[in-house]
Amino acid sequence: MTAKALLRSGKVRDLYDAGTDTLLMVASDRVSAFDVVFAEPIPQKGRVLTAMTAFWCDEVADLVENAMVTSDPSEIASAVQGVEQLGDLSGRATLVRRADMVPLECIVRGYLAGQAAEEYARSGTVHTMAMPAGLRLADPLPEPMFTPSTKAEVGHDENIDFAAAASIVGLETATEVQAVCLALYERAARRAAEVGFILADTKFEFGRIDGRLVLCDEVVTPDSSRLWPAAEVVPGSTPPAFDKQPLRDWASAQAWDRTPPAPALPPEVVAATSARYIAAYERVTGRSLADWYGPA
């Protein structure tokens, strides 16, 4: 494998050509907020994202097929010639099957938070859909909602409703994706509740392999989800999240217009974010990150 094998370097992940039918997906320690990547890495973040995705792919395998082949470094080394040229990827790399991606960010929201809360405060809607009056930040929604967004190659994704999603991918695909997303959210939210978390929202991505819908990319990680400690949620205020919400909150408080370059993250924000990522993985999975591939 050479540098020419790099297909795409995203906000967090790097994607490499690993052969005719496979790709190598590498989760870095980069962190983004408001679609802008910060210069400071978050230690152990890539390992957490990879380990948590592997866990959830196993947990929801009965609900939808996934694209993962292996995250075992020895199996990757055997399957991908020259992978050692990329350095030590242990614990951060996953071999995946190629898929034709569905061009949607497939978000499910169970609670009012983030951009949805901002929109609701302005207009009483979530993804342009009318909502009951009187909802507060961190209140549960009447029921979990499929709230997709566009996948922007540059700039910000655009929040859309189901009808707009159907106009992009077709009604049949939009309906299938919606049903799968809601089932995945229900399963993940139930697991989170068992360990004292609220899964406020989460984002999925899908593709098709031989025409079949397949779960791709990260799955219910601290990057793609809001995890709140249930005992500490007070409606009307921002919960102490086990994800990158503290980083978002810090960034929101800065004199920054949410365009590059991002402000420099203080060491205490970096350390707190890393600790929360690790705690989220260990609490949700019941496993120690030290037992996952790669250096702790």
Secondary structure, 3 states (H helix, E strand, C coil): CCHHHEEEECCCEEEEECCCCEEEEEECCCCEECCEECCCCCCCHHHHHHHHHHHHHHHCCCCCEECEEECCHHHHHHHCCCHHHHCCCCCCEEEEECCEECCCEEEEEEECCHHHHHHHHHHCEECCEECCCCCCCCCEEEEEEECCECCCCCCCCCECCHHHHHHHHCHHHHHHHHHHHHHHHHHHHHHHHHCCEEEEEEEEEEEEECCEEEEECCCCCCCCEEEEEHHHCCCCCCCCCCCCHHHHHHHHCCCCCCCCCCCCCCHHHHHHHHHHHHHHHHHHHCCCHHHCCCCC
